[in-house]
Amino acid sequence: MKHQYIVHRCLNAAGCLVLLSCSIVPGQSARHNLAQKAFTESVHSEGVDQEGEFIAAFEWSVEKQTDYVWPFESIKPAPFKSVRMLVEQMPRAWPTRGRVRDSSSLSAYRSLKVNGNRLPKPQRNGAREEFRVYLEKGRLRISFSVPSGFKVEPKSAMVRVRLYRAE
């Protein structure tokens, strides 16, 4: 009986470690689609054009959900007041009226809101858009909306973002 108790406790501890290492708690995984992922990586793997300490990167499919919260509600809020948000990829869309044309990448400035506010004017970094954004109670609540007159291309309905410490 005592041996079963020890085995049971070990299995519970292992399960908790797996959940913590994935940064997803069962309640969160129901709300957040599996197509999105949160991960961290070393600052040293970044190119020299990146300034500041790397914090996090995430992506999500706007076709499955239009809102994203970083860090997840089940995780302690971030200690930063603001971050540099580098939007690496936005969904592609085409006009709903007129001739069928090639799709084009949507602008983060026009399609994303952070904590209910429009983004400030972007600082360009090649094809990517960069913003300094302020956290609200340690979180970024990002929402996506398709500009009127456009339809998102399903194959490319992903938003990819990297966060860096703002200086």
Order of alpha helices (4+ residues) and beta strands (2+ residues): alpha-alpha-beta-beta-beta-beta-beta-beta-alpha-beta-beta-beta-beta-beta-beta-beta
